Amino acid sequence: MPEFTHIQDDKAQMVDISGKSDVTREAVASGKIYLRAETLTAIREGRVVKGNVLATARVAATLAVKNTATIIPMCHPIPISSISVDFTDGVGYIEATVVVKMTGKTGVEMEALTGVSVALLTVWDMVKSAEKDKDGQYPVTRIEGIRVLEKKKGK
């Protein structure tokens, strides 16, 4: 059995960015939620009991981006310039892509990742009744591949 060493960290702090200059910044993040074929069809046809899945997920992602500093303790509150949330239909999945832009002293990767995460969780929440099997489990449903696709700094 491998040995594990306990790591104790009694220090957590927000990084001082006061010496940095304001720069235009952008981050693009994406991730996928895998769903049953019937659920994907219901989303496409607007037949989900809870309502418009992708519109709700878009609003949830936008709120998540704007509130990232409240959710993740060491993130700086930043002045968001723009947020776009898009969805792509794939074979067996929906992919969410979030683009966040701002001008400031720190990056926007965490905001983009938070937006994608909440968008996908919102999709799951809205379709969970259709995704459960007879035992109340989720044999198909999963979220995967949340990642930063690109980040830009400067012009």
Sequence and secondary structure as in RCSB ss.txt:
>XXXX:A:sequence
MPEFTHIQDDKAQMVDISGKSDVTREAVASGKIYLRAETLTAIREGRVVKGNVLATARVAATLAVKNTATIIPMC
HPIPISSISVDFTDGVGYIEATVVVKMTGKTGVEMEALTGVSVALLTVWDMVKSAEKDKDGQYPVTRIEGIRVLE
KKKGK
>XXXX:A:secstr
                 TTS  EEEEEEEEEEEE  HHHHHHHHHT  TT  HHHHHHHHHHHHHHTHHHHSTT 
    EEEEEEEEEEETTEEEEEEEEEEEESS  HHHHHHHHHHHHHHHHHHHHHHH  TTS  SS EEEEEEEEE
EEE  
